[in-house]
Amino acid sequence: MERNPSHAMQAQPNADERARQGFVLALKKQVGGRLRPLIRNVYRERAAPAFEKRHGRTPTDEADMAEALYADDLYQTWCRLARTAQEMMWDAVAAPMTRQRDESAARFRELTQSPNGSLEQNPELVPPRALARIDIHLQPGGYLRDEGPDDTIAGSLYEAGGALYSQGEGIGTGVSKADVVMGFLGEQFPGFSPERILDMGCSAGSSSVPYALALPHAEVHAIDVGAGLLRYAHARAEALGATVHFHQRDVCASGFDDGTFDLVVSHNLMHELSALDQARMIRESFRLLRAGGIVIHQDVPLRYEHIPPLDRVIFGWDKYFNGEPYWDEYARNDGHKMLRDAGFQEQSIQVTTLEQGDGSFRWHVLAARKEESES
């Protein structure tokens, strides 16, 4: 299934709005694809020599390199361009949603009037502190944006912004992340046929739906803390003919019974969690699995142990300027240890990468199987 299929819940941009989005896409490709690699030259030719002149020594660690870069005028200009491009991206995708707000609410009501799936909301749920305080990725209003019982703009923003962002980063959208994971399952666990699936941190449901469509015999559940995200995900699934049961629950303490699922997955969730909550989420995954069940947590391939200090500083930009408070914690985590500490046996653990269907990207993956003796 393609990553961004057309469906009835999507706001339709007019000609001017499409042109605006095209401009932002071109800008993001220029800033991220063509200018970002030049930051290393700026560091070597300008920032590091200036640091040495100020301090009488060369930069020796990440802190020194960050100080050197952030003092440089050219790097400051790139930071401003990158931040502005991200802000413009959200403004561009939000324009048709704002214009069609009433139509979106009507489509939500129509699509969910007699649903195949379900939506469980919990207004008493206390969300993680970072989500309540920060607009992750600079998404306007953040993941918890909620403007009433028919409001779906948080999910609409997430899907449309994510699609434009991926194109700007050169990540192919022909195949969904869920299909990449299902391909891995077929290769590594032939004959595995899950009856109950849980998608953790499902956001707009773009990875939940492919499981339901590809595995129609399976009962698919998906959880997130954002009510607006879940309303959109629910209506989106109905529009695409997928039966998914959405729940407003915490991935670290989901409330499902022990051994409820055969397959527990997440897609681009870990980097939104603190190191503590990453470990808690993986322990919760272990608890929820039946004997023989499989967990697969997929995310961006940002691993600081594999890149030099200067690149860590460059990639760390997202933590300070793009609403990613746990970017560094994710990049430094030890997935293998977290799986082992959660209870998975050493021989069942895989920490690897998976290729996007068109070869445009490689995803970081944690996978393990719960043995009979572990239940």
C-alpha positions in Angstrom: 0.0 0.0 0.0 1.3 3.5 -0.8 2.3 5.6 2.1 -0.1 8.5 1.4 -3.1 7.1 -0.5 -5.9 9.5 -1.5 -9.0 9.3 0.7 -12.1 11.4 1.7 -10.7 12.9 4.9 -8.0 14.8 3.1 -8.4 18.6 2.6 -8.1 19.5 -1.1 -5.8 22.4 -1.9 -6.8 24.8 -4.6 -4.3 26.0 -7.3 -2.8 28.7 -5.2 -2.4 26.4 -2.2 -0.8 23.7 -4.4 1.7 26.2 -5.8 2.5 27.3 -2.2 3.1 23.8 -1.1 5.3 23.2 -4.2 7.4 26.2 -3.3 7.9 25.0 0.2 8.9 21.6 -1.0 11.5 23.1 -3.3 12.8 25.2 -0.4 13.1 22.3 1.9 14.9 20.3 -0.7 17.3 23.2 -1.2 17.9 23.8 2.5 18.1 20.1 3.6 19.4 18.4 0.5 21.8 20.8 -1.0 22.9 23.2 1.8 23.0 20.9 4.8 25.9 18.9 3.5 27.9 22.1 3.2 27.7 22.7 7.0 30.8 20.5 7.3 32.7 22.9 5.1 31.5 25.9 7.1 32.8 24.1 10.3 36.2 23.3 8.8 36.8 26.6 7.0 35.2 29.1 9.3 33.8 27.9 12.6 36.7 25.7 13.9 39.4 28.3 13.0 37.4 31.0 14.8 37.0 28.8 17.8 40.8 28.2 17.9 41.4 31.9 17.6 39.1 32.6 20.6 40.3 29.8 22.8 43.8 29.1 21.7 43.0 25.4 21.0 41.1 23.3 18.5 37.6 22.0 19.3 37.9 18.6 21.0 34.4 17.3 21.7 30.7 17.7 20.8 30.3 20.7 23.1 33.2 22.5 21.5 32.0 21.8 18.0 28.5 23.0 18.9 29.9 26.2 20.4 32.0 26.8 17.2 29.1 26.2 14.8 26.5 28.2 16.6 28.8 31.2 16.8 29.2 31.2 13.0 27.1 33.6 10.9 26.7 31.3 8.0 25.5 28.4 10.2 23.1 30.8 12.0 21.7 31.7 8.6 21.2 28.0 7.7 19.5 27.4 11.0 17.1 30.3 10.3 16.4 29.0 6.8 15.7 25.4 8.0 13.4 26.6 10.8 11.5 29.0 8.5 11.1 26.2 5.9 9.5 24.0 8.5 7.2 26.7 9.7 6.2 27.5 6.1 5.5 23.8 5.5 2.9 23.8 8.3 1.4 27.0 7.1 1.1 25.7 3.6 -0.6 22.4 4.4 -2.8 24.1 7.0 -4.3 26.6 4.6 -6.8 24.2 2.8 -7.7 22.5 6.2 -8.6 25.9 7.7 -10.7 26.8 4.6 -12.5 23.4 4.7 -12.9 23.0 8.4 -16.7 22.6 8.3 -16.5 20.1 5.4 -14.0 18.0 7.3 -16.2 17.9 10.4 -19.1 16.8 8.2 -17.0 14.1 6.6 -15.9 12.8 10.0 -19.5 12.5 11.2 -20.6 10.8 8.0 -17.7 8.3 7.9 -18.0 7.3 11.5 -21.8 7.1 11.8 -21.9 3.4 11.1 -18.2 2.3 11.3 -16.6 -1.1 10.8 -14.0 -0.2 13.3 -14.3 1.8 16.5 -13.0 4.8 18.5 -12.5 4.8 22.3 -11.7 8.3 23.7 -10.5 9.0 27.2 -10.6 12.7 28.2 -9.2 11.8 31.6 -5.9 10.5 30.2 -2.9 12.5 31.3 -0.5 12.9 28.3 3.3 12.9 28.5 4.6 16.3 29.7 6.6 17.0 26.5 3.6 16.5 24.3 1.6 18.9 26.4 4.3 21.6 26.4 5.9 21.4 23.0 4.7 21.4 19.4 6.5 18.3 18.2 8.1 18.9 14.7 6.6 22.5 15.2 3.2 21.1 14.2 0.7 23.9 15.1 -1.0 23.0 18.3 1.0 19.9 18.7 -0.2 16.3 18.8 -2.7 17.1 21.5 -4.6 19.8 19.5 -8.3 19.2 20.1 -10.9 21.8 19.2 -14.1 19.8 19.8 -15.9 16.5 19.3 -15.8 16.7 15.5 -12.3 18.2 15.2 -9.7 16.2 13.2 -7.1 18.9 12.3 -4.3 17.4 14.4 -4.4 14.2 12.3 -4.9 16.1 9.1 -1.9 18.2 9.8 0.2 15.2 10.7 -0.6 13.3 7.5 -0.2 16.2 5.1 2.8 17.7 6.8 4.5 14.3 7.1 3.9 13.7 3.4 5.5 17.0 2.4 8.3 16.6 4.8 9.2 13.1 3.5 9.3 14.3 0.0 11.6 17.2 1.1 13.9 14.6 2.7 13.9 12.4 -0.4 12.1 9.5 1.3 9.9 7.5 -1.1 6.2 7.3 -0.4 5.4 4.5 -2.7 5.3 1.9 0.1 4.1 2.4 3.6 6.3 1.8 6.7 3.9 -1.0 7.7 4.5 -2.8 4.4 8.3 -2.5 5.0 7.7 -4.2 8.4 5.4 -6.8 6.9 8.0 -7.7 4.4 10.5 -8.2 7.2 8.0 -10.4 9.0 7.6 -12.6 5.9 11.3 -13.0 5.5 12.3 -13.6 9.1 9.2 -15.4 10.4 7.6 -17.3 7.5 4.2 -18.7 8.4 3.6 -16.2 11.2 0.0 -15.1 11.0 -1.0 -12.7 13.8 -4.6 -12.7 15.0 -4.4 -9.6 17.1 -2.2 -6.6 16.3 -1.4 -3.5 18.2 0.0 -0.3 16.6 1.5 1.9 19.3 1.6 5.6 18.9 -0.5 5.4 15.7 -0.9 9.2 15.1 -3.0 9.6 12.0 -3.3 5.8 11.5 -1.3 5.7 8.2 0.6 2.6 9.4 -2.4 1.0 11.2 -4.5 0.7 8.0 -2.1 -1.4 5.9 -2.1 -4.1 8.5 -5.9 -4.3 8.5 -6.0 -4.4 4.7 -3.2 -6.9 4.2 -4.3 -9.1 7.1 -8.1 -9.1 7.0 -8.4 -12.0 9.4 -6.6 -10.1 12.1 -8.1 -7.8 14.7 -6.1 -4.5 14.5 -5.9 -2.1 17.4 -4.1 1.2 17.5 -3.4 3.6 20.4 -2.3 7.2 20.8 -2.8 10.0 23.4 -4.1 12.7 21.0 -7.9 12.7 20.6 -7.8 14.8 17.4 -5.2 12.5 15.9 -7.4 9.5 16.7 -10.6 11.0 15.3 -8.8 11.6 12.1 -7.2 8.2 12.1 -10.6 6.5 12.7 -12.4 8.4 9.9 -9.4 7.9 7.6 -9.5 4.1 8.2 -13.2 4.0 7.4 -12.7 6.0 4.3 -10.1 3.5 3.1 -12.3 0.5 4.0 -10.1 -0.7 6.8 -11.4 -2.1 10.1 -9.2 -0.7 12.9 -10.1 -0.2 16.6 -8.5 3.1 17.9 -8.0 3.8 21.6 -6.8 6.9 23.5 -4.3 5.2 25.7 -0.7 5.5 26.8 1.9 3.3 25.1 3.8 2.9 28.5 0.7 1.7 30.3 -1.9 0.7 27.8 -4.4 -1.0 30.1 -4.8 -4.1 27.9 -4.6 -7.5 29.6 -1.3 -9.5 29.6 -0.8 -11.6 26.5 -3.4 -9.8 24.4 -1.6 -9.5 21.1 0.4 -11.6 18.7 2.1 -8.6 17.0 3.0 -5.3 18.6 4.5 -2.6 16.4 5.3 1.1 16.4 6.4 3.4 13.6 8.5 6.5 14.2 7.4 6.5 17.9 10.6 5.9 19.8 12.3 9.3 19.0 9.3 11.1 20.5 9.9 9.4 23.9 12.4 10.0 26.7 14.9 7.2 27.3 12.9 6.2 30.3 9.7 6.0 28.4 11.3 4.1 25.5 12.3 1.4 27.9 8.8 1.5 29.5 7.2 1.2 26.1 9.3 -1.9 25.3 8.5 -3.5 28.6 4.8 -2.9 27.9 5.3 -4.5 24.5 6.7 -7.6 26.2 3.8 -7.8 28.7 1.2 -7.4 25.9 2.6 -10.2 23.8 1.4 -13.8 23.8 3.9 -16.6 23.8 5.4 -16.7 20.3 4.3 -13.1 19.7 6.6 -10.6 17.9 7.5 -7.0 18.6 8.9 -4.6 15.9 9.6 -1.0 16.7 10.7 1.0 13.6 12.1 4.5 13.5 14.6 6.8 11.8 18.2 5.5 11.5 19.8 8.1 13.7 22.4 6.2 15.7 25.1 8.4 17.3 27.5 5.4 17.8 27.8 5.1 14.1 28.6 8.8 13.2 31.4 11.2 14.1 31.0 14.0 16.7 30.5 16.8 14.2 27.6 15.0 12.5 26.0 14.4 15.9 26.1 18.2 16.4 24.6 18.8 13.0 21.8 16.2 13.5 21.2 17.6 17.0 19.7 20.7 15.4 16.3 19.1 15.6 16.4 19.0 19.4 16.8 22.7 19.8 15.0 24.1 16.8 12.4 21.6 15.5 10.5 20.6 18.6 12.3 17.2 19.2 13.2 17.2 22.9 14.2 13.5 23.0 16.2 13.4 19.7 19.5 12.9 21.4 18.2 10.4 23.9 16.8 8.3 21.0 20.0 8.6 19.0 22.0 7.3 22.0 19.7 4.6 23.2 20.7 0.9 23.3 17.8 -0.9 21.7 19.4 -4.3 22.2 19.7 -3.7 26.0 16.2 -2.4 26.3 14.7 -5.5 24.6 16.9 -7.8 26.8 15.9 -5.8 30.0 12.2 -6.1 29.0 12.5 -9.9 29.2 13.2 -11.0 25.6 15.8 -13.7 25.2 19.1 -12.9 23.6 18.7 -15.3 20.7 15.4 -13.7 19.7 16.6 -10.1 19.5 17.4 -8.3 16.2 18.6 -4.8 15.9 18.9 -4.0 12.2 17.9 -1.7 9.4 15.1 -2.2 6.7 15.2 -0.6 3.3 12.3 1.6 2.1 10.6 -0.1 -0.8 12.2 2.1 -3.4 15.6 2.1 -1.8 15.4 5.8 -0.9 15.9 5.3 2.9 16.8 2.8 5.5 14.8 2.5 8.8 16.2 1.5 12.2 14.4 -1.6 13.6 14.2 -3.3 17.0 12.6 -6.8 16.8 12.2 -9.8 19.1 10.0 -12.8 19.6 8.6 -13.8 23.0 9.5 -17.4 23.7 7.1 -19.9 25.3 9.2 -19.9 28.5 8.8 -16.1 28.8 5.1 -16.0 29.1 
